[in-house]
Amino acid sequence: MNTELFIARHIVTRSRENFSRPVILLAIAAIALGLAVVIIAISVVTGFQQEISDKVTGFGAHIQIGPYSGNVSYEKTPISKNQSFYPALDRMEEVRKIQVFALKAGIIKENDQIQGVVLKGVGPDYDWSFFSDKIIKGEPLNIKDSAETDDVLISRVLANLLKLEVGDPLRMYFIAGDQSKTRGRRFTIKGIYETGLEEFDKLYVIGDIKHIRDLNYWKPDQVGGFEVLLYDFDDLDEVTEKIFSNINYELDAQSIRDLYPQIFDWLELQDKNVIVILVLVVLVAAVTMISTLLILILERTNMIGILKALGARNISIRKVFLYNAAYIIGIGLFWGNLFGIGLCLLQEYTGLITLDQESYYMDVVPINLNLWYILLVNADALLINLFILITPSYIIAKITPIKAIRFS
């Protein structure tokens, strides 16, 4: 094997001095560019999927536990918060937090503008980590068990539509719990948030859950349901099944994917874009490497004849050229990683490339650099290219020593 590697290095060194050098450089450039494109595509697509998933789960958590019924409206049957899993569920290894919530549809009437919204009531146990960096004006709510607060959060979309600012009063009207009359509430805008998901931003107003209890004539211990936050989104299906199996038969556990299937089905479609790019890049790299290998074999026909005359077997000579091809591919992978990862890091830390938030739900191109994805892409690129080169390397068996030595 040491002899074969020595000959392979000799071919590469001597190729710098003859007509195969431009072909080798072209092959390295094709592999480097292809790998960089794949790394950027995967990082952008997975970053986009992660960003949208985080925003959707920020509004609805990873898992919701609520009454088991066919009622799909916001006016669901209340349940007691005194459940065996609350707050004990957060002792599960995968669970980060469990919190109570309730929803109630209403109408905002301000400055001759009417807008239908949903008041999301939250309690003192609410996790504000999602909204902490989404609040562009004001501050998060300070909700306590003892006293009811009239402070609410609204989105920038609603604030612009209704011409409201932090500190302004907000009047909302609701159908009372007995469905017999309309009741109004006067809130104060404590903060304005912006997530980029306009469909959600236009819908949700965040406030104290005690208002929903009062409007629906609920008892002090009743809630609309429970939200479960996980550490890892990949555990979603497994934990949902586990929770469903361990709660009261009158309750249901639904993942955020079950609640918003259209959004997550759309996100999964983005994977097809990466597959198309990957197939095209592999085809380009394969054609380039096959051409490079054939040129190297043609250029070294005389050497092949001499090696065969000295007793070298076809498989040994084929290994020499495959080692040479692996060396060329390795150089291309190095520069491809350097270029692709470098551009991704530049975008991640500078936000150089921006987006139209109304169209893409975010204002900069998101990046998710995953080490395992990068290693997998590199391994696949190396193995696929070498596998494709096995067939054209069989041309060496067709070369006879006498004709090869005379070849010039």
N, C-alpha and C positions, 0 to 999 in steps of 0.2 A: 504493500500500500504506500510506503514511503517513496518508492520509485515512481509510482503513478502520480502522487502529489507533486513530486519534483518536476515531472514532465508537464503537468498541468500548469504549474507556476511558470515554467519555461515558455509555454505557449502564450500565456498572458503577457509576459515580458516582451517576447519577440513580436507580439501583435501590435505593440506600440510603434513598431518601425515599418509596418506594411499596410496594405489597403484595408485590412479588417478593423483597424483602430476606429474609424468613424462608425462602423457597424456596432462595435462593442459599446461605444459611448451612447449611440442611439438606443441600444437595449437597456443600458443603465438608466438613461433619462426616461424611457417609457415605463420601466418598473417603478422608478422613484416617483414620477408624476402620478401614475396609477395608484400606488399605495397612499400617497398624500391625499388624493381625491377621496379614496375610500375612508381613510381616517377622519377627514373633515366631514364627509357625509354622515358617517355613523355618529360622530360627536354632535353634529347639529341636530340630526333626527332624534337621537335619544335625549338630547338636551331639551328639544321642543316637547317631546312626550313627557319628560319629567316635569318641566315647568307647568304645562297645562294640567297634568295630574295633581301637582301640588296645589294649584289654584282651586281646582274643583274640590279636592279634599279639604282645603282650607275653609270652604263654605259648608261642606256637609260631612266632614270627617271621613275616616276610612270605612267605618261600619256604623250603622244605625240600628238601635234596638227599639222597637216600638210595638204597639198593639197589632196583633195578627188579625187583619181584616182586609176586605176588598176596597176599603175607602182610600182613594188615591188623592183626595183633596187635602188642603192644608188644615181643615177642621177635623182632626182625628180624635178618637176617643182617648181621654186622658188615662194615664196609669200612675200608680203610686211609685214614688222614688225609693220607697223602702223595699228594695229588692235584695236578694241574697248576694247578687253579683256587684252591687254598688255600695261602696267603691272598691270592693275586694278584687274586681276584675283586673285592676291595674297591677296586681301581683303576678300576672302572667308575664312570662319572659318577653313575649312579642309586643305586649300592650304598653304604650307610653302614658295614656291618660284615658279616663272615662269621665264624662261630664253630662249634665242634664241640659235639655233644650226644649223649646216649644215654638210652634209656628202659628201665625194668624194673618190671614189676608186682610188688607185694608186699602184705603184710598187716601192719598195726600192731596189736599186742596190748598194751594198757595198762589197768590198773585194771578188769579184767574186761570191757573193751570191745575189740571187734575191728572194724577198719575196713580195707577194701580201698583201696589207694592206688597211685600210680605214682611211683617215684623218678626224677626227671629229673636225670641227671648232666651237669654242665657243667664246663668247663675254665677255665684261667687267662685265656683270651681272651673270657670271657663278658661281655656288656654288661649292667651292673646298672642302667642308667638307668630302666628300667621299674619295677623293684622299689624303687628308692631312695626314692620317695615313697609306696610302698605298705606299707613295713615300719612297723608301729605299735609294736612292741617289739623291742629288740635291735638288730642291725646286719647288713649283708650279709656273705656268706661271704668268706673270704680264701683262695682256692684257688691253690696253687702247683704248678709242675711237679715240684719235688723231693720233697715229702712229702705223704702222704695226710692229709686232714682228716676228722674224724668229725662236724664241724658240719653242721647242716642248717637249712633254713627250712621252717616249716609255716604253714598258714593259721590265722586266728583261728577259723574254723569247726571245724577239727580240734582246735585247742587247747581250745576250749570243750567239744567232744564228749568228748575224752579227758582233760579236766581237767589240762592241761599248761601249764607256764610256761617262760619263757626260762631256760636253764640246766638244765632237767630232762633226764634220759636218755630216749631214745626207742628202743624195740625193734621192729625190723622183720624179717620172715621172707620169704625168697624161695625160689623153685625154682632150684636150681643150673643151670649152663649145660648139663650133660649130662642134665637132667630126671630124675635118679635119686634125688635127695635134697633135703631142705630145709636151707637155710643161714640163719642169723640174723646180724644186725648190730646193734650198739649204737651209736646216734648221740647227739649232744648238740644240743639246740635252741639255735641261735645267734640266731634271730630269728623273729618272728611277723608275717606279712603279711596284708593284706586288700585284695582287688581289687573285691569286690562281685559277681563272677561265681561264684555258689555252686557250680555244677557243676564249675568248674575248681578253685576253692579246696578243695573236698572231695577232689579227686583228686591234686593234685600236691604232692610234697615235693621240695624243691630240695637237691641235695647234690653231692659230688665225683664226677666221672665215673670216677675210678679204682676206686671201689667196684663199679661195674657191670662194669668190666673183670675185676676179681677174681672176682665172682660168676659171670660167664659164661665164665671161663677165656680171655679175649681176650688178644691180644698188646698190648704197650704202645702200639703205633701204631694200634690199631683203635678205631673209634668207631661209633656208631649212625647218624650222618649229620651234615649241616651245616645250619646255620640262616643265612639271608641276610636282613639288615635293610636296608630301603630308606629313602631320604629322603622320598619322596612315595608315598603309597598308590595314587595314580592311575597310577603306572608299573607296577603289579603285573603285569598280563597281558603287557605288552610285554617286561618284563625276564624273566619266567618263560619265555617262548618263546625269548628270546635265550640264556638259560642252558641250557635244554634242548638247544638246537641245538649247544652248544659243550662238553658234558660227555661222558664216556665212555658208550658205548651200554649198558653194564651198570647205569648210574645213571639215576635219574628225578628230575625237578624238579617239585614240586607247590607251587602257591600256597596261601596260607592259606584262600582262597576254595574251593579244591578239597578241602581237608582238612575244612573245616567248612561245607559248602554250606547246611545247614539254618539256620545262624545268619545268613549273609549274604543268603539268600533272604528271611528274615524281616525283615532290615533294609531290603531293597529295597521290601518291602510298605509301609513307612512313607511312601514317596513318594506313595502314593495318597491318604493323608490330606491332604497339602499340595495335591494337585490338586483334591480335592473342595472344600477351603476356598477355593482360588483361583477356581474356577468360581462358587461362591456369592457371593463378594465382587464379582466382575466383573458378575454379574447384578444385584446390588443397586445398584452404582454406575451401571450402564448405565440402569436404570429411573429412578433419581433424576436423572441428567443429562438424559435424554430429556424428563422432566417439566419440568425447569428450563428447558431450551431452548424448549419449546413455550410455556411461560408468558411467557418473555422476548419471543418473537415475537408472542404475542397482545397483550402490553402495549405493544409498539412498532409495532402495525399502522399507526397514523397516520403514524409516521415513515417506515415502509417505503413507504407510498403517496406521500409527499412526495419521497422519494429516487427512486422510479420516475418520478414526474412530471418530475423534473429530469434524467432520462436515465440514471439508474443501472441497470446490468444486474443480473439476478437473481444471477449468480455473485458479483458484487462485494458485494451485500447479504448473501448467504450467508456469505461470508468474514468479514464483520463479526461475525456471530453465532457463527461457529466460533472466531474469535479470542477473543471474549468467553468462550466455553465453555472454551477452552484456559487462559485466565487463571484461571477458577474452579477448573479441575482442578489447575493449578499450585499454587494456594494450598492446596488439599486435600492434595496430595503433600508440600508443605513441612511441614505440621503432622503428617501421617502419619509421615514420616521422623523428625521430632523426637520424637514420642511413642513410636514403635516402637523406634527405636535407643536412645532414652533408657531404656526399660524393660529392654531386653536388656543394656545396660551396667550398669544397677543390679543385675540378677540375676547377671551375670558376676563383678562385683567384690564383691558382698555375700553371694551365695548365699541370698537372702531366702526363696525358695520351695524347700522341702525335699521329698524323696521317701522312700518306703519302699524301702530298699535291697534287701530280699529279693524285692520284686516288680519293681523297675525296674533293678536291678543298679547303682544309684548313689544317693547320698544327697541330691544337689541337682539341680535342673533344669539340664542342660547348655546352654551357649550357644555357637554358632559364627557369629560375624558375618563374613560374606563380602562384601567390597565389590562384587565382580562380580555376585553374586546380587541385591544391593540395587539396583544400577544397572539390571540387566535387568528387575527387577520394576517400577521406576519408568518405564522406557521403554515396557514393555508396557502399563502402566496408562494412560499418556498416549495412546499410539497406538490402543489398543483402544477407549477411550472416544471419541476423536475420530472413529474410523472408524464407530462405531455412530451417531454424531450426524449423519453425512452425510445419511442417508435422511430423518430428520424435518426437516432444514433445507430440503428441497425444497418444503415447504409455502409457502415465501416466493413461489415461482413462481405459486401459486394466488391470490395477493393482487393485486387490480387497483387502480390509483391512485385512481379515482373513489370506489369503495366504501371504500377504506382511509382516505381523507381525511375521509370522512363518519363513519368509525367512532369511537365514543367509549365 
